[in-house]
């Protein structure tokens, strides 16, 4: 399953994308400044609430499954040492909290992606950063959101093709090299076609973007995001 925008009329869908970015950034600052397990447990319902506000579910979070092995293995690797005492529980616990932080941030990110179109994200950036820099950043955001699912699908098809040809019996580094080679070729091919298409359409630095409106619900969400920022600043001191 690939994480992408899903049309809907949820609370998150109706929010201004700039406010959603503030909430996401504030949540990230708050959880990274929180060192106690209790603080992270208190942040868990808020992360789940963000996903619920976007009408999301476990399927949206599962799109980040590539990160799960790393998040699970990291505490074990951090706690293991080559020599006496072999296991250091304090280091493992610290890394486990860090992994949990990343997991919470991914849940909030899934809510944003599910409830925000690419054009809205671009509009949020260009309305926040004026001039050509904002236009360049907005264009970059739009290209990343549109290209990343395609590149991920290319790698998935390459892996399936390798396995269909009996590649599963080959060493892991051989399979990784084959998939990476195919992925690089397809990425360069897509980049060439994208450049040609942008030139043919006379790329506009001032496109017609969707209007952004600020309502009562946005004010509540903005207050939440700024409060999370304040919590992060206080805890970091």
N, C-alpha and C positions, 0 to 999 in steps of 0.2 A: 504494500500500500504506500502511495506517495502522498506526502503532505502537500496540500494545495488549497487555494481559496474555494470555499463552498458557499454558494448563494444562500442567503437566509435573512431573517428579520429578527435576529436575536439582539440582546442588549449590546454586545460587542460589535455586531454589524452596524448598529446605528451610531456608534461613537465616532468622533472625529479621529482620523488616523494619527494626528499629532498627539492627541491625548493618550492614545494607546501606546505610542512610543514612550511617552513620559512615564506611564505606569510600568511598562516593561523595564525601562532603565532604572526607575526607582526601586522596583522589586529586586533587580540584580544587585544594586548597591546595598540594599538592606540585608540580603541573605549573605553576601560576601563579607559584610562587616559583622555578621553574627557568628560567634565562635562556639556558642553553647548548643547542645542538642535540643534543649527546651525551646530556644528561639527558632530553630529550624522546624521543629514540630508545630509551632504556632504559625509558621509561614506556609505549612503544607495545605491547610484548608483554603488559604488565600489563593494559592496556585491552582488548586482544584476548582475554586470558585471562578477564576478567570476562564478556565476551560469550559466550565458549565455556562458561563455568560455568553460564550461563542457557540453554544449548542454542540460542543465537542465531546469526545469520549476517548476511551483507551485506544481505539483505532488510530486516532490522530497522533497520540504519543508514540505508538508503535512504529510510526514512520522514522523515528530516531533510533531504531533498534540497533543500528550499526555502532552506536555509542555504548550500548549496554554491556558488552563483554569488557570494554576498557574500564567502565565504571565499577564493575564487579571485581576485576582482577587487580586494579590499582591498590586497594587496601591490603590485599594479600602480599603483593610485591613490596609494598612499603614496609610492612611489618616483618618481613623475612630478612635475616642477615646471615652472611657467610661466616659463621663462628658463634661462639657463646655470647649471648644466650639464645641465638637462633631466631627467636620470636620476640618482637618488641611491640606489645599491645598498644602502647601509647601512640606510636607512629601509625599503626594500623587504624586506630580509632580516629586520629586526625585526618588521615586520607579518606576514610569512610565518610566523614562529615563533608569533606570537599566533594566527593562523588555525589553525595545526596544534594548538595547545593546545585551542582550542575544539572541533576535530574529535575529539580524544581524549576530552574530557569528554562529548561527545554519544554516543560509543561506550559509555561506562560508564553513561550515563543510559538508553540503549536496553536494556542488560542489566537495569537496575533495573525499568523499566516492564514488560518482558517477563516477569519472574519474580515480580512483586508485585501482588496484587489491590488494588483500591481500598479494600476493607474493612481489609486489612492495613496499608495506608499510613495510614488514619485511625486505626487502633488504635495504631500506632507513635507518632503525634503525641500522641494523648490519654493514652497511658501515660507519655510524657515530660514533657508540660506539664500540670500538675494543674489541676483546677477548670474553671470556665466558659471561661477563655482557651484551654485545651487543647481543650475541646469545640468552640469556635468555629473554631479553627485546623483541627481534624480535619474538621469539616464543610466548611470551605472547600477543603481538599485533595480531599475526595471529590467535591465539585461540579465542581472544575476538571478532574479526571481523567475525569469522566463527560461533562461538557459540551463539552470541547475537541474530541473526535473528531466530535461532532455538528455543531458550528459549522464545522469544517474541511470536512465533507461538504456542508454548505449552500453554502459558498463554491465548492466544486468543481462542484456542480450548477448554480450560477448562472453560472459561467464556461462550462460546456458549453452552457447555454441561450443565452447571448449568441453563442457561435460558431455554434450551430445556426441562429440567425436572421440570419446574415451579419455578425455583429459583428466578425469577424476583419478585415474591410476598413476598419473605422473606426479613427481615431487611438487610440493607446494610452491617453491620458488619458480619452477617452470610455468605453472599455471598463472602465477602472479605476473610474470614477465609477458606472457601471451596476452592476458587481459589488459595489462597496462599499454602494450603496444597498440592494440586495437583501439583502446580508449583515446590515446594521443592522436592517432590518425583521424578518428572521427571528430575529435574536438577541433583539430586544425581545419578539417573539411567544413565543419559547421561555421567556424570563424570566417573562412573565406566566403561562404555563401551569405553570411550575415553582413559582411562588409559590402558585398556587391548589392544586396537588397537595400541597405541603408543609403548607399550612393544613388541607386536608381530611384529611390523615393525622396531624394533631396531632404536628408535628415533635418528636422526642424528643432532649433534650440528653444523655441517658444511654442510648444504644442498646446492644443486646447485641453486643459486638464479639468477634472471634475471639480465643482465648487465644494468648498469645505465650510461647514457651518458649525457654530459652537452653541450648544443648548444647555439645558439644566442638568441633564444626565452627564454631559461632558464636564460640567463644573464639579460634580461630585467625584467623577473619575480623576480629574486633574488634582483635586484636593488629596485623593488617595495616593496618587503618584508622588506628589510633593511631600506628603507625610512619610512615605517610604524613604525618600531621599534624606529627610531629616533624621530618621531612625538610623540610616546608614552612616551619616556624618557623626551622630552622637556615639554610636557603637565603635566607630573607627578611632575615636580619641582615647 
